[in-house]
Amino acid sequence: MLDIQLSTPCSILELFSQGTFDSSIQTQSVEEKVRLLIIRDLLRLGWEINFKLDRVLITPPVAYDKDVIRASMQLKRQEIISKNREWINQHLMLARENLADGNLVLESRISPILEVCENQKQHDIFRIFRYYWSSPYSEYVGRRIKLLIRDDALPNKPLIGIAALGSSIIHIPDRDNWIGWDKQTRTKNLVYAMDAYVLGALPPYNYILGGKLISYLIASNEVRNIFEEKYEGKVTKISKRVANQLACIFTTSLYGKSSQYNRLNYNSKPLFIPIGNTKGYGTLHLTNETFAAMRELLDVNNIQVTNRFGDGPIWRMRVIRTAADFLNINADFLLRHSFQRGIYAVPLAHNFREFLNETDENLNKFDYPLSDLVDFWKKRWLFMRKENTKVRDDVLRFKAELFDVI
């Protein structure tokens, strides 16, 4: 239960519980504003509120309904899109130039090629399409590889989808237990893992299970080679180790069991292995408006929370924790009741677990040529999907010139 002290009249709080909160309501202090915004965000997620004379007691639900999660993600996504609307409008033509009409895609033999984002135009293309996702745009710190996946079978090489790898999150108990890591072993060997924090297809390829294709490709020899070449000879900032071997990739699904990763097999074994769930410790349940108010609160009180790579936990989480502590709100309880995610592992070697636990020195890598993975995807998923009349109609209706991120 979260205990929040307030001086705001109960009549205003009752408006919150009725879903009629207006964020333009003025308060006497930034402290009160942050408290009210936290209450609003939690009520939107179905937390129960109990009014007291000078405080409110708020209790989280046992579990979040998928519709509640979707609504929360859409709200955060719209916040981000509104903030970046001018940039998005300036780059919509760039997005449309990198897509194909549905009639062309239906006739394409689909031949994916990987393009690493290196110049500004490539990063702009990745960014504009990242806004299209239903989950809000966020960025990883540390090592990052962003990929554009194009269809080489069509003249303008339109995008099939995008993908991105980033430094793995430091501590995820279900992942660590599955690998067999204690804290010391994890600290030394986390560098040999990466998180796939973006994996998905763009229209009209998404209608023909292009998301599964992108998922297959992230496990390919070619992606592993990109990683090895990018980090060859480079030393990590924290452990001072040369580490360009990729043993395993991890990713998460916001709604638990993922339709994209479900039944994704290759060579008679699962390619994406469900290994557990995150603990729901995070910040997704709080809006950007609330986060901005927390930053304002800290600035007014001359409290600095640095934002440098390697300086402790994720900056956003530290800002929220610092602001909550300042307001005498239980920061652990607040951060512990975000959204749980399903965790998936993509091993890239026969002995990935032994390598990550330092009982084997060399990786015995799987051989997953991109061309073989594409052929398997076509036979297992594409050909049958294209026989579906509704799917064909959806693909044919798509026109690149009408694409928008909304």
Secondary structure, DSSP 8 states (H G I E B T S, - for coil): -EEEE--S-HHHHHHHHTT---TT---S-HHHHHHHHHHHHHHHTT-EEEE-SSEEEEE--SS--HHHHHHHHHHHHHHHHHHTHHHHHHHHHHHHHT---HHHHHH----EEEEE--SHHHHHHHHHHHTTSSS------SSEEEEEEEETTSTT--EEEEEEEEE--S--HHHHHHHT--HHHHHHHGGGEEEEEEEEE-TTGGGGTHHHHHHHHTTSHHHHHHHHHHTTT-B-TTT--B-----EEEEEETTSS-TTTTT-EETTEESSEEEEE----SSTTS-HHHHHHHHHHHHHTT------TTSSS-HHHHHHHHHHHHTT--HHHHHHTS---EEEEEE-BTTHHHHHTTS-SS--B----HHHHHHHHIIIIIHHHTT-HHHHHHHHH--GGG----
